[in-house]
Amino acid sequence: MPLRLTPTFRDALAGAQRPLAGYWICSGSPVMAEIGAGAGLDWLLIDMEHSPNSLPTVLAQLQAVAPYPSTPVVRVPFGDAVTIKQVLDLGAQNILVPMASSAEHARTLVEAVRYPPRGVRGVGSALARSARWNRVEDYLTNADAYVSLFLQIETHEGVAAAAEIAAVDGVDGIFVGPSDLAASMGLLGQQTHPDVTAAVRRTFDAVHGAGKPVGVNAFDPETADAYVAAGADFLLVGADVATVARGSEALAARWTPNDEGDARASY
């Protein structure tokens, strides 16, 4: 029986009437992913860069969230064609690649998600969840419609090249990472420093000038509101591990108070 794949994150953004709010899945747990998927947020970031994830755990999370309306996006650990091929074959339709630095780099990443002659993605869809084991008719012919590619800008070099990166055909949007951006600017741990937020806003303007959507990571509500006002099309507004950490700390503060008063430096 022929099967249909769900719309991509590119499609969700194109039809959105407001910025799309997302939840970062860092635990590697399909249970946490499913809880997040059922919460009512628009999208999920299943992270392979800073999380204990492997191909089997990503597959389990994609399967866990499949019945829910939240759109899953998988962030690969780095932008090599082999890893991207494997994650696509798992059935991920939306890929985020960190540390995009130039238009040339962006073009190599576009090639990694496209089949020849437009790219270098290996052909194994008949054996993979991507085409539901050949149950999606004409998957190879229409593969570009089933996959969206987002690149992450998180260095001052990336900010300088943001317009050129976003303009590359096949790049569907840009996500800004203020934490690594702050580090690249000599402001480690200061993602809300005025110089960092100004660089984020410059990136917004450059990406919008290229006609592409742009998103950002912003857990602090005031910072998130400011980025929405600056034109963010999508945001990460929380993470599973951060939710559990802050929730458990609140329980400890209520039931096992102490006078240490330790303050968090980040999330």
Kinemage of the C-alpha trace (Angstrom):
@kinemage 1
@onewidth
@group {chain A} dominant
@subgroup {mainchain}
@vectorlist {calphas} color= white
{ca met a 1} P 0.000 0.000 0.000
{ca pro a 2} L 1.481 3.405 -0.951
{ca leu a 3} L 2.282 5.663 2.004
{ca arg a 4} L 2.609 9.415 2.328
{ca leu a 5} L 5.260 11.249 4.283
{ca thr a 6} L 4.441 14.194 6.523
{ca pro a 7} L 5.124 17.798 5.457
{ca thr a 8} L 8.610 19.117 6.157
{ca phe a 9} L 9.630 21.839 8.578
{ca arg a 10} L 10.097 24.043 5.516
{ca asp a 11} L 6.417 23.530 4.732
{ca ala a 12} L 5.389 24.207 8.336
{ca leu a 13} L 7.258 27.506 8.345
{ca ala a 14} L 5.809 28.526 4.984
{ca gly a 15} L 2.281 28.122 6.332
{ca ala a 16} L 2.888 29.566 9.797
{ca gln a 17} L 0.966 32.590 11.028
{ca arg a 18} L 3.291 33.122 14.015
{ca pro a 19} L 6.786 32.130 15.121
{ca leu a 20} L 7.029 28.382 15.707
{ca ala a 21} L 8.088 27.361 19.221
{ca gly a 22} L 10.310 24.324 19.667
{ca tyr a 23} L 11.612 22.008 22.388
{ca trp a 24} L 15.154 20.662 22.483
{ca ile a 25} L 15.419 16.893 23.112
{ca cys a 26} L 18.871 16.388 24.629
{ca ser a 27} L 18.366 13.346 26.853
{ca gly a 28} L 18.485 10.730 24.107
{ca ser a 29} L 15.295 9.261 25.563
{ca pro a 30} L 12.335 8.284 23.350
{ca val a 31} L 10.096 8.653 26.407
{ca met a 32} L 11.194 12.263 26.887
{ca ala a 33} L 10.838 12.857 23.161
{ca glu a 34} L 7.285 11.533 23.211
{ca ile a 35} L 6.399 13.635 26.258
{ca gly a 36} L 7.740 16.704 24.446
{ca ala a 37} L 5.906 15.819 21.254
{ca gly a 38} L 2.600 15.648 23.088
{ca ala a 39} L 3.052 18.941 24.912
{ca gly a 40} L 1.620 21.119 22.145
{ca leu a 41} L 4.783 22.836 20.913
{ca asp a 42} L 5.321 23.181 17.173
{ca trp a 43} L 8.614 21.375 16.652
{ca leu a 44} L 11.270 19.268 18.349
{ca leu a 45} L 15.038 19.326 17.948
{ca ile a 46} L 16.470 15.829 18.351
{ca asp a 47} L 20.107 16.603 19.010
{ca met a 48} L 23.094 14.474 18.026
{ca glu a 49} L 25.716 17.181 18.584
{ca his a 50} L 25.629 17.699 22.347
{ca ser a 51} L 23.567 14.704 23.454
{ca pro a 52} L 24.121 10.968 24.050
{ca asn a 53} L 22.487 10.018 20.768
{ca ser a 54} L 23.366 7.366 18.215
{ca leu a 55} L 21.597 6.225 15.065
{ca pro a 56} L 19.450 3.675 16.974
{ca thr a 57} L 18.395 6.209 19.619
{ca val a 58} L 17.502 8.801 17.004
{ca leu a 59} L 15.434 6.179 15.187
{ca ala a 60} L 13.605 5.335 18.417
{ca gln a 61} L 12.838 9.006 19.032
{ca leu a 62} L 11.583 9.556 15.482
{ca gln a 63} L 9.290 6.572 15.909
{ca ala a 64} L 8.111 7.814 19.318
{ca val a 65} L 7.122 11.264 18.051
{ca ala a 66} L 5.655 10.146 14.714
{ca pro a 67} L 1.998 10.033 15.905
{ca tyr a 68} L 2.128 13.613 17.203
{ca pro a 69} L 1.764 16.925 15.347
{ca ser a 70} L 5.125 18.389 16.464
{ca thr a 71} L 7.613 18.399 13.586
{ca pro a 72} L 10.923 16.669 14.415
{ca val a 73} L 14.200 18.197 13.268
{ca val a 74} L 17.427 16.210 13.742
{ca arg a 75} L 20.646 18.092 14.370
{ca val a 76} L 23.544 16.006 13.111
{ca pro a 77} L 26.850 16.225 15.034
{ca phe a 78} L 28.706 17.644 12.039
{ca gly a 79} L 28.127 18.093 8.350
{ca asp a 80} L 29.674 15.050 6.719
{ca ala a 81} L 27.808 13.354 3.895
{ca val a 82} L 27.923 9.880 5.474
{ca thr a 83} L 26.255 10.927 8.729
{ca ile a 84} L 23.658 12.984 6.878
{ca lys a 85} L 22.905 10.035 4.582
{ca gln a 86} L 22.429 7.703 7.527
{ca val a 87} L 20.158 10.109 9.410
{ca leu a 88} L 18.047 10.685 6.296
{ca asp a 89} L 17.745 6.939 5.776
{ca leu a 90} L 16.431 6.651 9.340
{ca gly a 91} L 13.466 8.675 8.151
{ca ala a 92} L 14.482 12.131 9.331
{ca gln a 93} L 12.935 14.612 6.926
{ca asn a 94} L 14.387 17.738 8.503
{ca ile a 95} L 18.115 18.167 9.110
{ca leu a 96} L 19.952 20.900 11.013
{ca val a 97} L 23.721 21.098 10.475
{ca pro a 98} L 25.846 23.057 12.971
{ca met a 99} L 28.685 25.477 12.328
{ca ala a 100} L 27.884 26.643 8.797
{ca ser a 101} L 30.611 29.109 7.891
{ca ser a 102} L 30.427 30.000 4.192
{ca ala a 103} L 28.373 29.694 1.031
{ca glu a 104} L 30.797 27.074 -0.269
{ca his a 105} L 30.273 25.035 2.887
{ca ala a 106} L 26.513 25.421 2.492
{ca arg a 107} L 26.624 24.096 -1.065
{ca thr a 108} L 28.431 20.927 0.071
{ca leu a 109} L 25.709 20.363 2.680
{ca val a 110} L 22.964 20.797 0.095
{ca glu a 111} L 24.694 18.186 -2.056
{ca ala a 112} L 24.749 15.805 0.928
{ca val a 113} L 20.935 15.770 1.171
{ca arg a 114} L 20.296 15.433 -2.585
{ca tyr a 115} L 20.591 12.438 -4.852
{ca pro a 116} L 22.740 12.530 -8.005
{ca pro a 117} L 23.058 14.341 -10.304
{ca arg a 118} L 22.226 17.275 -7.987
{ca gly a 119} L 24.097 15.852 -5.027
{ca val a 120} L 25.984 12.945 -3.506
{ca arg a 121} L 23.457 11.237 -1.226
{ca gly a 122} L 23.834 7.478 -1.456
{ca val a 123} L 20.840 5.571 -2.785
{ca gly a 124} L 19.478 3.095 -0.272
{ca ser a 125} L 15.880 4.156 0.168
{ca ala a 126} L 14.443 0.742 -0.720
{ca leu a 127} L 16.190 -0.610 2.367
{ca ala a 128} L 15.397 2.290 4.671
{ca arg a 129} L 12.687 3.989 6.680
{ca ser a 130} L 13.135 7.157 4.598
{ca ala a 131} L 10.959 5.693 1.807
{ca arg a 132} L 9.181 3.360 4.223
{ca trp a 133} L 10.926 0.431 2.522
{ca asn a 134} L 9.716 1.416 -0.962
{ca arg a 135} L 6.153 2.083 0.192
{ca val a 136} L 6.407 5.784 -0.700
{ca glu a 137} L 5.821 5.957 -4.430
{ca asp a 138} L 8.444 7.841 -6.465
{ca tyr a 139} L 10.498 8.653 -3.371
{ca leu a 140} L 13.722 8.969 -5.355
{ca thr a 141} L 12.115 11.278 -7.895
{ca asn a 142} L 10.505 13.503 -5.264
{ca ala a 143} L 13.095 13.241 -2.494
{ca asp a 144} L 13.872 16.973 -2.492
{ca ala a 145} L 10.246 17.674 -1.565
{ca tyr a 146} L 10.467 15.277 1.386
{ca val a 147} L 13.632 16.752 2.935
{ca ser a 148} L 14.367 20.185 4.355
{ca leu a 149} L 17.825 21.454 5.249
{ca phe a 150} L 18.545 24.096 7.876
{ca leu a 151} L 22.006 25.386 8.697
{ca gln a 152} L 23.220 26.754 12.006
{ca ile a 153} L 25.216 29.966 12.128
{ca glu a 154} L 27.141 30.255 15.386
{ca thr a 155} L 30.460 31.974 14.677
{ca his a 156} L 31.376 35.518 13.763
{ca glu a 157} L 32.552 34.185 10.374
{ca gly a 158} L 29.123 32.690 9.823
{ca val a 159} L 27.436 35.964 10.753
{ca ala a 160} L 29.577 37.827 8.222
{ca ala a 161} L 28.596 35.323 5.507
{ca ala a 162} L 24.954 34.898 6.569
{ca ala a 163} L 23.416 36.492 3.486
{ca glu a 164} L 25.489 34.335 1.125
{ca ile a 165} L 24.834 31.147 3.127
{ca ala a 166} L 21.084 31.744 3.215
{ca ala a 167} L 20.969 32.510 -0.511
{ca val a 168} L 22.314 29.075 -1.505
{ca asp a 169} L 19.683 27.086 -3.379
{ca gly a 170} L 18.570 24.176 -1.230
{ca val a 171} L 19.155 25.897 2.114
{ca asp a 172} L 15.674 26.162 3.602
{ca gly a 173} L 16.478 28.322 6.610
{ca ile a 174} L 19.034 29.411 9.157
{ca phe a 175} L 19.170 28.778 12.896
{ca val a 176} L 21.357 31.024 15.044
{ca gly a 177} L 23.196 29.603 18.063
{ca pro a 178} L 23.984 32.429 20.493
{ca ser a 179} L 26.079 30.307 22.879
{ca asp a 180} L 28.769 29.301 20.385
{ca leu a 181} L 28.456 32.699 18.735
{ca ala a 182} L 29.262 34.345 22.061
{ca ala a 183} L 32.261 32.053 22.466
{ca ser a 184} L 33.537 32.901 18.992
{ca met a 185} L 33.284 36.598 19.906
{ca gly a 186} L 35.346 36.172 23.068
{ca leu a 187} L 32.258 36.313 25.281
{ca leu a 188} L 32.033 32.717 26.485
{ca gly a 189} L 28.866 32.092 28.506
{ca gln a 190} L 27.430 35.526 27.702
{ca gln a 191} L 24.849 34.720 25.035
{ca thr a 192} L 22.706 37.726 26.051
{ca his a 193} L 25.600 40.205 25.880
{ca pro a 194} L 24.539 43.224 23.786
{ca asp a 195} L 27.228 42.522 21.199
{ca val a 196} L 25.979 38.947 20.806
{ca thr a 197} L 22.312 39.879 20.511
{ca ala a 198} L 23.254 42.577 17.995
{ca ala a 199} L 25.082 39.948 15.915
{ca val a 200} L 22.010 37.703 16.101
{ca arg a 201} L 19.799 40.536 14.849
{ca arg a 202} L 22.229 41.269 12.002
{ca thr a 203} L 21.960 37.628 11.018
{ca phe a 204} L 18.158 37.877 11.072
{ca asp a 205} L 18.298 40.829 8.673
{ca ala a 206} L 20.763 39.110 6.353
{ca val a 207} L 18.767 35.871 6.192
{ca his a 208} L 15.458 37.659 5.659
{ca gly a 209} L 17.130 39.685 2.938
{ca ala a 210} L 17.840 36.383 1.174
{ca gly a 211} L 14.179 35.430 1.504
{ca lys a 212} L 14.684 32.600 4.007
{ca pro a 213} L 13.263 31.977 7.507
{ca val a 214} L 15.520 32.356 10.529
{ca gly a 215} L 15.364 30.949 14.031
{ca val a 216} L 17.266 31.180 17.290
{ca asn a 217} L 17.812 29.432 20.592
{ca ala a 218} L 16.374 31.505 23.482
{ca phe a 219} L 15.306 29.862 26.731
{ca asp a 220} L 14.907 33.126 28.639
{ca pro a 221} L 11.351 34.412 27.931
{ca glu a 222} L 12.364 38.075 27.777
{ca thr a 223} L 15.176 37.298 25.357
{ca ala a 224} L 12.848 35.133 23.277
{ca asp a 225} L 10.244 37.905 23.146
{ca ala a 226} L 12.911 40.352 22.000
{ca tyr a 227} L 13.996 38.007 19.225
{ca val a 228} L 10.386 37.527 18.137
{ca ala a 229} L 10.056 41.310 17.956
{ca ala a 230} L 13.256 41.341 15.860
{ca gly a 231} L 11.696 38.926 13.365
{ca ala a 232} L 12.518 35.370 14.482
{ca asp a 233} L 10.422 32.871 12.526
{ca phe a 234} L 11.090 29.946 14.865
{ca leu a 235} L 12.658 29.468 18.283
{ca leu a 236} L 13.827 26.854 20.731
{ca val a 237} L 12.233 27.887 24.017
{ca gly a 238} L 13.243 24.985 26.279
{ca ala a 239} L 14.903 21.600 26.570
{ca asp a 240} L 13.941 18.321 28.175
{ca val a 241} L 17.022 18.161 30.396
{ca ala a 242} L 16.682 21.821 31.411
{ca thr a 243} L 13.013 21.318 32.282
{ca val a 244} L 13.868 18.345 34.480
{ca ala a 245} L 16.869 20.119 36.032
{ca arg a 246} L 14.945 23.271 36.930
{ca gly a 247} L 11.896 21.290 38.075
{ca ser a 248} L 13.941 19.033 40.339
{ca glu a 249} L 15.794 22.059 41.736
{ca ala a 250} L 12.449 23.661 42.563
{ca leu a 251} L 11.437 20.517 44.445
{ca ala a 252} L 14.738 20.517 46.314
{ca ala a 253} L 14.369 24.191 47.207
{ca arg a 254} L 10.893 23.485 48.568
{ca trp a 255} L 11.728 20.336 50.502
{ca thr a 256} L 15.462 20.472 51.249
{ca pro a 257} L 16.325 24.179 51.553
{ca asn a 258} L 19.918 25.269 51.999
{ca asp a 259} L 21.751 28.576 52.281
{ca glu a 260} L 24.366 28.054 49.581
{ca gly a 261} L 22.599 30.246 47.030
{ca asp a 262} L 24.473 28.906 44.025
{ca ala a 263} L 23.551 30.743 40.839
{ca arg a 264} L 23.525 29.205 37.376
{ca ala a 265} L 25.697 30.803 34.713
{ca ser a 266} L 23.635 29.596 31.758
{ca tyr a 267} L 20.393 27.757 30.870
